[in-house]
Amino acid sequence: MIILTLNCGSSSAKYQVYDWEARDVLAVGVVEKVTFDGSFIKHSAKGKVERVVQQNCPTHTDAINLIINTLTDPEFGVISDMHGIKAVGHRVLHGGDKFTHSVIVDAAAMKVFDDVRDLGPLHNPANIMGIEAAQKVLPDVPHCAIMDTAWHQTMPPEAFLYAVPYAWYEQYAVRKYGFHGTSFLYTAKRAAVLLKKDPFETNVIIAHLGNGASINAVKNGCSFDTSMGITPLEGLVMGTRSGDADLAMPFYVMRKTGMSAEEIEQTLNKKSGLLGITGQYADRRDIQEAVLQGNARAALAQDMEAHRIKKYIGAYQAILGRVDALVFTAGVGELAPFMRKKILDGLEGIGFIYDPAKNECSHTRNAETRISADHAPIPIFIIPTDEELVMTEDAYALLQGTYTVHTHFNYSFQSPDYVNTGRAARLKEELQKNPALQSILA
């Protein structure tokens, strides 16, 4: 059985093709610059040379068609025709408070996604377009929605409510929802495996650090609090998003500049964060290069990002009481030792003690590593996330009628014997180039 997963952003469409019987990833890729000139597909198939093809995709339907044509290409593809695909899993940013787990997409689900479109203005419209486009191309297979917000439905009211008129919650569902749920689910379960603990007796703090970034306090294996809010704007300093700010600030700027509410929202989401501080960089690699060249505002942006993350780590340690591990994941968390260093420096007093050499050595997406010092009271893990696997397993279980909420559902990666064969093969090659990596494998 072949399962296709799709993650459609505002200008991209990521995909993965998974062979369920072989438990193996057949292909991964992404169509970039969807709706813009110069769009292209970057496609990697097992045992084949990576392919990059330029092709304009003015709509997400064009992008999905390009993906399908690439997957069935006689030379670069991995399937003979689309009849082999038995289910499609879609990432959906925002499901409001209506979903506590993944669902098969029907008219009612699509209505909910559309109803909460304003809560995820950068993502939900693209997610909806991606589902609609895929349904046109693959009308006869189940399409499943895996919601970023579902994982956080276990948060208690004291964590998810805002101190605003309670009627806003009752009438308009104004509350914290949280995001990056599939990533947190995967890394929380894997952290429990590394700790050799029952997942529902495990407390961890997980920092998902990418262009979008959030942090999650996991108590007894369930989301207890998280940094993102009613939309993905709240919380950490991100690539282009401001994160936490005084709620009165936008009104002040509107009075001073005459900017509209829409312009303020656009600015806080797309022109703020690291980009807003540096004036030109949102990518941490560009910022680090600028720091090394003496760019003061790039250094300030790094300091602000690290400062905000430190605050959340300390706050979440306080509300959890006992922390079994700190976890870094996602692109920056997995691949940026310089940012982990800035975050961890100064946290020794509350038990987060890292080994500088181990931290520098850990720069991989193919292995789980431990960078805490040997004498540290709290382990610090780097766990490469695998949102696509969560989406795939949810889609398969929905197809079989065996799926339920994660507290009553077992994923393959919860087993101590779980091995990602693709990552294991790449790790073997990586260890030949970097033998020191072996010593920090978790």
C-alpha positions as CSV (number, residue, x, y, z in Angstrom):
1,M,0.0,0.0,0.0
2,I,1.3,3.4,-1.0
3,I,0.4,6.5,1.1
4,L,1.1,10.0,-0.2
5,T,1.5,12.9,2.3
6,L,1.2,16.5,1.3
7,N,2.1,19.6,3.2
8,C,0.9,22.7,1.3
9,G,2.2,26.1,2.3
10,S,1.3,29.4,0.9
11,S,4.0,29.1,-1.8
12,S,5.1,25.5,-1.5
13,A,3.9,21.9,-1.6
14,K,6.0,19.2,0.2
15,Y,5.4,15.6,-0.4
16,Q,6.4,12.1,0.7
17,V,5.6,8.7,-0.8
18,Y,5.6,5.8,1.7
19,D,5.4,2.0,1.0
20,W,3.5,0.7,4.0
21,E,4.3,-2.9,3.6
22,A,8.0,-2.3,3.2
23,R,7.9,0.5,5.9
24,D,10.1,2.5,3.6
25,V,10.1,6.1,2.1
26,L,10.1,5.8,-1.7
27,A,10.4,9.5,-2.5
28,V,10.4,13.0,-1.0
29,G,10.3,16.4,-2.6
30,V,8.9,19.9,-2.7
31,V,7.5,22.3,-5.2
32,E,8.8,25.8,-4.4
33,K,7.5,29.2,-5.5
34,V,4.0,28.0,-6.2
35,T,1.9,31.0,-7.5
36,F,5.1,32.8,-8.4
37,D,7.3,32.9,-11.5
38,G,10.2,30.5,-11.5
39,S,8.6,27.7,-9.6
40,F,10.4,24.3,-9.6
41,I,10.2,20.8,-8.2
42,K,13.1,19.2,-6.2
43,H,12.5,15.4,-6.2
44,S,14.5,12.7,-4.4
45,A,13.7,9.1,-5.0
46,K,15.2,6.0,-3.4
47,G,18.1,4.7,-5.5
48,K,17.9,7.5,-8.1
49,V,19.6,10.8,-8.8
50,E,18.0,13.9,-7.3
51,R,16.0,15.8,-9.9
52,V,15.3,19.5,-10.1
53,V,12.9,20.7,-12.8
54,Q,11.7,24.2,-13.5
55,Q,8.0,24.5,-14.3
56,N,5.6,27.4,-13.5
57,C,2.9,26.5,-11.1
58,P,0.4,29.4,-10.9
59,T,-1.9,27.4,-8.7
60,H,-1.7,24.5,-6.1
61,T,-3.5,22.3,-8.6
62,D,-0.7,22.8,-11.0
63,A,1.8,21.9,-8.2
64,I,-0.1,18.7,-7.3
65,N,-0.2,17.8,-11.0
66,L,3.5,18.3,-11.3
67,I,4.1,16.1,-8.2
68,I,1.9,13.3,-9.7
69,N,3.7,13.5,-13.1
70,T,7.0,13.3,-11.4
71,L,6.0,10.4,-9.2
72,T,4.9,8.4,-12.3
73,D,7.8,9.5,-14.6
74,P,9.3,6.3,-16.1
75,E,12.9,7.5,-15.3
76,F,12.6,9.4,-12.1
77,G,9.3,8.2,-10.6
78,V,8.6,5.5,-8.0
79,I,5.1,4.3,-9.0
80,S,3.7,3.1,-12.4
81,D,0.4,5.0,-12.0
82,M,-1.8,6.7,-9.3
83,H,-3.9,3.6,-8.7
84,G,-1.2,2.4,-6.3
85,I,-1.9,5.3,-3.9
86,K,-4.5,4.2,-1.4
87,A,-4.6,7.3,0.9
88,V,-3.4,10.9,1.1
89,G,-2.5,12.6,4.3
90,H,-2.7,16.4,4.4
91,R,-1.2,18.6,7.0
92,V,-3.8,21.2,8.2
93,L,-2.5,24.0,10.4
94,H,-5.7,24.9,12.2
95,G,-8.7,22.8,13.2
96,G,-10.0,25.2,15.9
97,D,-11.3,23.4,18.9
98,K,-13.3,20.9,16.8
99,F,-10.7,18.2,16.4
100,T,-8.7,16.2,19.0
101,H,-7.2,13.9,16.4
102,S,-6.8,13.4,12.7
103,V,-9.9,12.8,10.6
104,I,-10.9,11.6,7.1
105,V,-11.8,14.8,5.1
106,D,-15.5,15.3,4.4
107,A,-17.7,18.3,3.7
108,A,-18.1,19.0,7.4
109,A,-14.3,19.0,8.0
110,M,-13.7,21.3,5.1
111,K,-16.3,23.7,6.5
112,V,-14.5,23.8,9.8
113,F,-11.1,24.5,8.0
114,D,-12.8,27.3,6.1
115,D,-14.5,28.7,9.2
116,V,-11.1,29.0,11.0
117,R,-9.3,30.4,7.9
118,D,-8.8,33.7,9.7
119,L,-7.0,32.0,12.6
120,G,-4.3,30.7,10.2
121,P,-4.1,33.3,7.5
122,L,-0.7,32.2,6.2
123,H,-1.4,28.5,6.2
124,N,-5.0,27.4,6.3
125,P,-5.9,28.9,2.8
126,A,-3.0,27.0,1.3
127,N,-3.9,23.8,3.2
128,I,-7.5,24.0,1.9
129,M,-6.2,24.7,-1.7
130,G,-3.9,21.7,-1.4
131,I,-6.7,19.4,-0.3
132,E,-9.0,20.6,-3.0
133,A,-6.3,20.2,-5.7
134,A,-5.4,16.7,-4.5
135,Q,-9.0,15.7,-4.5
136,K,-9.4,16.7,-8.1
137,V,-6.3,14.7,-9.1
138,L,-7.1,11.7,-6.8
139,P,-10.9,11.7,-6.4
140,D,-11.3,8.0,-5.5
141,V,-9.0,7.7,-2.5
142,P,-9.5,8.8,1.1
143,H,-8.0,12.2,2.0
144,C,-7.0,12.5,5.7
145,A,-6.4,15.7,7.6
146,I,-3.7,15.8,10.3
147,M,-4.2,18.9,12.4
148,D,-1.3,20.8,14.0
149,T,-3.7,21.9,16.7
150,A,-5.1,18.4,17.7
151,W,-2.1,17.5,19.9
152,H,-2.6,20.5,22.1
153,Q,-6.3,19.8,23.0
154,T,-5.1,18.2,26.3
155,M,-4.0,21.6,27.6
156,P,-5.9,22.6,30.8
157,P,-8.0,25.8,30.8
158,E,-5.5,27.7,32.9
159,A,-3.0,27.3,30.1
160,F,-5.2,27.7,27.0
161,L,-7.5,30.6,28.1
162,Y,-6.7,34.3,27.8
163,A,-7.5,36.8,30.5
164,V,-10.1,38.6,28.3
165,P,-13.9,38.6,28.6
166,Y,-14.9,35.0,29.0
167,A,-17.7,35.6,26.5
168,W,-15.1,35.9,23.8
169,Y,-14.2,32.2,24.4
170,E,-17.9,31.2,24.6
171,Q,-19.0,33.0,21.5
172,Y,-15.9,33.2,19.3
173,A,-13.7,30.3,20.6
174,V,-10.9,32.8,21.5
175,R,-8.2,30.7,23.2
176,K,-4.7,29.4,22.7
177,Y,-4.6,26.5,20.2
178,G,-0.9,25.8,19.7
179,F,0.7,24.4,16.6
180,H,3.5,22.1,15.4
181,G,1.5,19.3,16.9
182,T,2.7,16.4,14.7
183,S,6.3,17.3,15.4
184,F,5.7,17.5,19.2
185,L,3.8,14.2,19.1
186,Y,6.7,12.5,17.4
187,T,9.5,13.9,19.5
188,A,7.6,13.5,22.8
189,K,7.1,9.8,22.0
190,R,10.8,9.4,20.9
191,A,12.0,11.2,24.0
192,A,10.2,8.7,26.2
193,V,11.9,5.8,24.3
194,L,15.3,7.4,24.8
195,L,14.6,7.9,28.5
196,K,13.3,4.3,28.8
197,K,10.2,5.6,30.4
198,D,6.4,5.1,29.9
199,P,5.4,8.1,27.7
200,F,2.6,8.9,30.0
201,E,5.0,9.2,32.9
202,T,7.3,11.5,31.0
203,N,7.8,15.3,31.3
204,V,9.7,17.0,28.6
205,I,10.3,20.5,27.2
206,I,10.5,20.5,23.4
207,A,11.8,23.4,21.3
208,H,10.7,23.1,17.6
209,L,12.9,25.7,16.0
210,G,12.5,26.4,12.3
211,N,11.4,29.5,10.4
212,G,8.2,29.1,12.4
213,A,9.1,28.2,16.0
214,S,7.4,27.1,19.2
215,I,8.1,25.4,22.4
216,N,5.9,22.8,24.2
217,A,5.7,21.7,27.8
218,V,4.7,18.0,27.8
219,K,3.4,16.7,31.1
220,N,2.8,13.0,31.6
221,G,3.0,12.5,27.8
222,C,0.5,15.2,26.9
223,S,0.7,18.8,25.8
224,F,0.3,21.0,28.9
225,D,1.2,24.4,27.6
226,T,2.7,25.8,24.4
227,S,4.1,29.1,23.2
228,M,1.9,29.7,20.1
229,G,-1.6,31.0,20.6
230,I,-4.9,31.5,18.8
231,T,-2.7,31.9,15.7
232,P,1.0,31.0,15.1
233,L,2.0,34.6,15.8
234,E,2.4,34.3,19.5
235,G,5.4,33.1,21.4
236,L,9.0,32.9,20.2
237,V,10.9,35.3,17.9
238,M,10.6,33.6,14.5
239,G,11.9,34.2,11.0
240,T,9.3,36.8,10.0
241,R,6.9,36.7,13.0
242,S,7.2,38.9,16.0
243,G,6.2,36.4,18.7
244,D,5.2,37.9,22.1
245,A,4.5,41.7,22.1
246,D,2.5,44.2,24.1
247,L,-1.1,44.0,22.8
248,A,-1.4,47.7,22.8
249,M,1.6,48.2,20.5
250,P,-0.2,47.7,17.2
251,F,-2.9,50.3,18.1
252,Y,-0.1,52.7,19.0
253,V,1.6,52.2,15.6
254,M,-1.7,52.5,13.8
255,R,-2.3,55.9,15.4
256,K,1.2,57.0,14.6
257,T,1.3,55.8,11.0
258,G,-2.2,55.4,9.8
259,M,-1.6,51.8,9.0
260,S,-4.7,49.6,8.7
261,A,-5.4,46.5,10.8
262,E,-4.6,44.3,7.7
263,E,-1.3,46.1,7.2
264,I,-0.4,45.6,10.9
265,E,-1.3,41.9,10.7
266,Q,0.8,41.5,7.6
267,T,3.7,43.3,9.1
268,L,3.7,41.3,12.3
269,N,3.4,38.0,10.4
270,K,5.7,38.6,7.4
271,K,8.0,41.5,8.1
272,S,8.8,41.1,11.8
273,G,10.8,38.6,13.8
274,L,14.4,38.2,12.7
275,L,13.7,39.8,9.4
276,G,12.3,42.9,11.1
277,I,15.3,43.2,13.4
278,T,18.1,42.6,10.8
279,G,16.3,44.4,8.0
280,Q,17.3,41.7,5.5
281,Y,17.7,38.2,7.0
282,A,15.2,35.6,8.1
283,D,17.3,32.5,7.6
284,R,19.5,31.7,10.7
285,R,22.4,30.7,8.4
286,D,22.4,34.1,6.8
287,I,22.2,35.7,10.2
288,Q,25.1,33.7,11.6
289,E,27.2,34.6,8.6
290,A,26.3,38.3,9.1
291,V,27.2,38.0,12.8
292,L,30.6,36.6,11.9
293,Q,31.1,39.6,9.6
294,G,30.4,42.0,12.5
295,N,26.8,42.9,11.7
296,A,25.5,44.3,15.0
297,R,21.8,44.0,14.2
298,A,22.2,40.3,13.2
299,A,23.9,39.7,16.6
300,L,21.0,41.5,18.3
301,A,18.5,39.4,16.5
302,Q,20.3,36.2,17.6
303,D,20.4,37.5,21.2
304,M,16.7,38.4,21.2
305,E,15.7,34.9,19.8
306,A,17.8,33.1,22.4
307,H,16.6,35.3,25.2
308,R,13.0,34.6,24.4
309,I,13.6,30.8,24.2
310,K,15.4,30.8,27.6
311,K,12.5,32.5,29.2
312,Y,10.1,29.8,28.0
313,I,12.4,27.0,29.1
314,G,12.6,28.5,32.6
315,A,8.8,29.1,32.7
316,Y,8.0,25.6,31.5
317,Q,10.4,24.0,34.0
318,A,8.4,25.9,36.7
319,I,5.0,24.7,35.6
320,L,6.1,21.1,35.0
321,G,7.9,20.8,38.3
322,R,10.0,17.8,37.1
323,V,11.7,17.9,33.7
324,D,13.0,14.6,32.4
325,A,14.6,16.0,29.2
326,L,15.0,19.1,27.1
327,V,14.6,18.4,23.3
328,F,15.6,20.4,20.3
329,T,14.0,19.6,16.9
330,A,13.3,21.0,13.4
331,G,15.7,22.7,11.1
332,V,17.4,25.1,13.5
333,G,17.1,22.9,16.5
334,E,18.7,20.0,14.6
335,L,21.3,21.7,12.5
336,A,22.4,25.0,14.2
337,P,24.9,24.3,17.0
338,F,25.6,28.1,17.3
339,M,21.9,28.8,18.2
340,R,21.7,25.9,20.7
341,K,24.9,27.3,22.3
342,K,23.3,30.8,22.7
343,I,20.1,29.2,24.1
344,L,21.9,26.9,26.6
345,D,24.6,29.3,27.9
346,G,23.5,30.4,31.3
347,L,21.0,27.7,32.0
348,E,23.4,25.6,34.0
349,G,21.9,26.8,37.2
350,I,18.6,25.2,36.5
351,G,20.1,21.9,35.4
352,F,20.5,22.3,31.6
353,I,24.2,21.7,31.3
354,Y,25.5,21.0,27.8
355,D,28.9,19.7,26.5
356,P,30.3,22.2,24.0
357,A,32.1,19.6,22.0
358,K,29.0,17.3,21.8
359,N,26.9,20.3,20.7
360,E,29.3,21.2,17.9
361,C,29.4,17.6,16.7
362,S,25.7,17.3,16.5
363,H,24.6,18.5,13.0
364,T,22.5,15.7,11.5
365,R,19.0,14.8,10.6
366,N,19.8,11.1,10.5
367,A,20.3,10.4,14.2
368,E,19.1,11.2,17.7
369,T,21.9,12.6,19.7
370,R,22.6,13.6,23.3
371,I,24.5,16.8,23.9
372,S,24.2,17.2,27.7
373,A,27.3,16.9,29.8
374,D,28.0,13.6,31.4
375,H,27.3,15.0,34.9
376,A,24.2,17.0,33.8
377,P,21.0,16.2,35.9
378,I,18.7,16.7,32.9
379,P,19.4,15.1,29.5
380,I,19.5,17.3,26.5
381,F,18.5,15.5,23.3
382,I,18.4,16.5,19.6
383,I,15.6,14.5,18.0
384,P,15.1,14.9,14.2
385,T,11.4,15.3,13.7
386,D,9.4,13.1,11.4
387,E,6.0,14.8,10.8
388,E,5.5,12.8,7.6
389,L,5.6,9.5,9.4
390,V,3.0,10.7,11.9
391,M,0.8,11.8,9.0
392,T,1.4,8.5,7.2
393,E,0.5,6.3,10.2
394,D,-2.6,8.4,11.0
395,A,-3.8,8.1,7.4
396,Y,-3.2,4.3,7.4
397,A,-5.1,3.8,10.7
398,L,-8.0,6.0,9.5
399,L,-8.2,3.9,6.4
400,Q,-8.3,0.7,8.5
401,G,-10.7,2.1,11.1
402,T,-8.2,1.6,13.9
403,Y,-7.3,5.2,14.7
404,T,-8.0,7.2,17.8
405,V,-6.4,9.9,20.0
406,H,-2.7,9.4,20.8
407,T,-3.4,8.5,24.4
408,H,-5.0,5.3,23.2
409,F,-3.0,4.7,20.0
410,N,0.4,3.1,19.5
411,Y,2.8,4.4,16.8
412,S,5.6,2.3,15.3
413,F,8.2,4.8,16.6
414,Q,7.1,4.3,20.2
415,S,8.9,0.9,20.1
416,P,12.4,0.7,21.4
417,D,13.2,-1.4,18.3
418,Y,12.0,1.2,15.8
419,V,14.5,2.0,13.1
420,N,14.0,4.5,10.3
421,T,15.8,2.5,7.5
422,G,16.4,5.5,5.3
423,R,18.0,7.5,8.1
424,A,20.0,4.5,9.3
425,A,21.5,4.1,5.8
426,R,22.4,7.8,5.5
427,L,23.8,7.7,9.1
428,K,26.1,4.9,8.1
429,E,27.6,7.1,5.3
430,E,27.7,10.1,7.6
431,L,29.6,8.3,10.3
432,Q,32.4,7.5,7.7
433,K,32.9,11.3,7.3
434,N,32.3,12.2,10.9
435,P,33.2,9.2,13.2
436,A,32.9,11.4,16.3
437,L,29.1,11.5,15.8
438,Q,29.1,7.9,17.0
439,S,30.0,8.9,20.6
440,I,26.9,11.2,21.0
441,L,24.3,8.9,19.5
442,A,21.4,8.7,22.0
